[in-house]
Amino acid sequence: MKHVMSISIGSSKRDHRAEIEIMGERFLIERIGTDGDMDAAVAMIRDLDGKVDAFGLGGIDMYIFAGKRRYTIRDSKRFSAVAQKTPLVDGSGLKNSLERRVVSFLQEDLGMELRRCHLFMVSAVDRFGMAEAFAAAGCDMIVGDLMFGLGVPIPLRSLGALSAVARIAAPIAVRLPFHLLYPTGEKQEQPKVRYAKYYHWADIIAGDYLFISSHMPDDLQGKIIVTNTVTEDDIAKLRQKGVKTLITSTPNLCGRSFGTNVMEAVLVALIGKRPEEIGPADYLKMLEAVDFTPRVEYLQPSFSA
């Protein structure tokens, strides 16, 4: 049995475990959160290095992207430094393939007309492939990277504007302590409503779920959420707020949509190569082989047909 372990600096309340079969291989997939404790996460990776088939790094990205530029987050280097034997991935290698496919899925499989659709992308630098695909589909976009990542209440209206800002801000931001850029530990359980007018303006709200949930208002009647990792509790909250449809880029595995880092770790374990040896074409080929398709949940009875 192959063992994939996702070590996350996020909340331990989101821990999960699943045993599944993929392409004839049995997998044990686990997610363990350290409630914001980076030292504990580093120690866990060090202790399990060489004992599992692949690590997923959750709750923190190793890189952010804007345009054709990649910026390395300084705090992430601690984790890659101790994973000497077992491949460690954060999902970024897969996002560019998997999350672009979500936009095609919305158009081709669900029949959504995206041209002129109002899209609120809470953060694009961690999902630039998805953001580019939405832009290419003709969405009217508001990009929230300055608001959600840096707390600066300025919306961006295009990916070009994001790239221009990133050239100045990203080299500084990636050197900051990660907890200043993204909710970790207990902060994930303490939402504070902000930027409600952009949530209300949007037809589709897309991006990292913890960013989405950190500021979402109570009334999300009729909205479509396109995101990644959700638990059953998250789905219940979205249903209560009136969300019409939930689409996750990763499939439902034993009642949970795992993060992209987990899916990338699974594919790395199947391919049997180091992550740096795997290209976008390899991921696309493997995605087609394993038939990882987005998860779709119609959360209101009137939209279930």
N, C-alpha and C positions, 0 to 999 in steps of 0.2 A: 504493500500500500504506500502510495506517495503521500507525503505530509507537507502541506503548505501552511505556514504560520504567518499571520498578519500581526505585527507588533505596532500598536497605535499609541500615540501620546494623548489620544482622546479619552472620553469617559468610559470607564469599565462597565457602565450600565448598558452599553451597546455591544457587549461581548456576545459571541455566537460561535456555534460549532456545527459542522455539517459533514456527513459522510455520503459521498455520491460516486457514481461511476461515469467517467468521461473517456470516450474512445477505448473502451475495454479496460481502462485502468481505474482501480479503486483509489479514491482520494479522501483523506481526512483534512478538512479545511477548518482552521481555527482563527479567531480574532480575539486578541487580548489587549485591553486598554490599560494605560498606566496613570490615568487621571492627571495628565499634564507633567508627570515626572519623567523628564528626559533621561536622567541618570538610571532609573529603573529600566527604561526601554533599552538603553545601551547595554546594560548588564544582561538583560534577557537575550538580546541578539548575540552577545559574546558567549553566553552559556550554551546556546542552541546551535551555534555555528558548526556546520558539519554534521549535525544530527537531524536536520530536516532537509527537504528537497528544494525549497525556495522560501524566501522571506518576502512578504509584502510590508512596506513601510506606510503606516496610516497616520492620519492626523497632521502630517507635515509633508510638504512637497520637497523634492530635491532640487527642482528647477521651476522657474516660471518662464513663460514665453510671451513675446510680443513681436509681431511681424516675423522676421527671420532670425531674431536674436533670442538667445537662451541665456538666462541668468541663474547662477547657482546660489541657493540659499545657504548661508554660512553654517547655520546650526545643523543642517542635514548632514554635513561632512562627518559629524561624530558617529553616525550610524553606519555609513559606508566604510568607515575606517576599521570597524570591528568585525564586519562580515567578510572574512578572509576565504572561507571555503564554500559557503552557501550563497547562491545568487540572491541579491537584494534588489527589489524594484519598488518604485513608488507609484506606478501606473502611468507615468508620462510617456513611456514607450508605446503603450497601447492606446492612450487617449486619442492620439491623432487619427488612428484608424477607427476604433470602436465608436467614438463619440461623433465623428463625422457621419457615420452610418445611421445614427439616430435621426438626424435631420432628413436623410433620404427615406427612412422608415416612416416618419410622420407624413411625408408627401405621398409615397408610393403605396404603403400598406394601410395607413389610416386615412388617406385621401384628404389631408389638410392642405388648404391653400395658404401658403406662407407669405406670398407677396403682399406687402403693405401691412402685414400682421404686426401688432405692437409687441415687441420683445423686450423684456427687462432681463438682461444678462448680469447677474449680481457680481460676477468676477469672470473675466475672460482670460487673464494671464495664466490660469491653471487649466483652462479648457479652450485653448486658442483654436484647435481644430473644429470644435463644435461652433464656436463663435464665427469663424470664417464660413462655415457651411450655412449658418443662419443668414449671414450677410449676403452670401451668394444667392440664397433663395429669395432675396428681396425684402427681408424684414425691416421694419422701421425700428431701430434699436436705441435703447439706452443702456450704456455699459457702466456698471457700478463699482469698478475697481478702486477708484479713489475713495468712495464712500465706505465700502466694506473692508478694504484692506488697510487704508490709512486714516479713516475717520474724517476725511475732507469732504464736505457736502456739495460736491460738484459732479454732476452727471456728465458723462462723455457720450457723444452722439454718433461716433463711428469708431471702427477699429484703427483707422488712420490716426485719429486723435489719441487713442490709447497708445499706439506705437510712439507717437511724438512725446507724450508724457513719460512713457516708460524709459526712453533714452536718457531722461534726466533723473527720474525718481527711482527706477529699478536698481541701479548700482548702489544706491544708498539704502533702499528698503531691504535688500537681501542680506545686508550686514546687521540689521536690527535683530534683537531677540525675537524669536518666532512668535512668542505669545502676544507681541504687540501687533502682529499682522493677522492673526487667525485665532478664533476661540479655542482654547485647550482646557482640558480638565473640567472643573466646576463651571467655567464660563459657558460651556456648551449647554448647561442646564439653566442658564439665566438670560432668557431672551428679553430684549428691550425694543419696543416698537419704535422704529425710525423709518424715514423715507416712504411712509405709507402711500403718498400720492403716486409714486412710481409703481408700486404693487397694484394700485387701483387702475392706473393707466394701462397696464399691460394686459394682453390676451394670454401670453405665454411668459412664465417666469422660469428662468433656466440658470443652471450652475450648481455649485457645491451646495448640498442640502444644509449643512450647518450654517453657511452664510445666509441661505434663504430663510431658515428658521430663526436666525438670531434677531431679525427685525420685523418679521412678518406680522401684519395686523390681524385682527380677529375675523374680518370680513374679506374672504377671498372667493366670493360667490362666482361660480362659472369659470374660474381660472384653470389653466393647464400648467402643470409643473413638470419640467423636464430636468431630471437630476440624477444622482448616483445612489449612495447608500441610504436606505431607509429601513426602519424597524416597524413592527406592527403598531407600536405606540405612535410612531410618526404618522403612519397612515391614518390612525384614528383621529389624530389632531387635525390633519388636513381635511378629512371628511367632515369634522365638526365645523371647520371654518368655511365650508362650502365649495372646496376645490372640486372641479368637475372631473378632471382626468389626471392621473399620475403616470408618467412614463419614466422608467429608469433605464440607463444605458446598459446595466448589467442584469442578468436574469434572476428570477426568484429561485434561490437554493434553500430548501427546507425552511420556508417562511421568512427569508431575509434576502434583500439585495445587498450583496457584499460590494465593497469598494472596488474601483478599477485596479488598485494595487493588488488586490487578491486575484482578480481575473488574469492580470499580467503574470503574476507568480505561477498560477496554474499553467498558463501557456508555456512559460519558461521551463517548468518541470516536464511538460510533455515534449517540447522540442529537444531538450537535453543540451542546450548550448548556453554559454554565458550571455547575459543580456546585451553586452556590447557587440556580440556577433550576430544579433538578430535584427533584421531590418523591417521596415513597414510591410514589404511584400510577404515576409514570413508570417507576420501577425495576421494579415488579411487572409492568407491561405489557411492558417490554422483556425481563424474565426469561422470561416466557411465550413471547415471540416467538423468542428465541434457544434456548429449551429447555435452559437450564443446569440440569442435575439433579445431585443429590449422587452422589458416587462411593462405591461399596460394594465392599469387598474382604473375602472370607472367607479368613482367614489359616491356618486349620487344615483339613486334608483332611476330617475328620469333620463339619465344618460347611459344606461346600461345596454341599450340596444345597439 
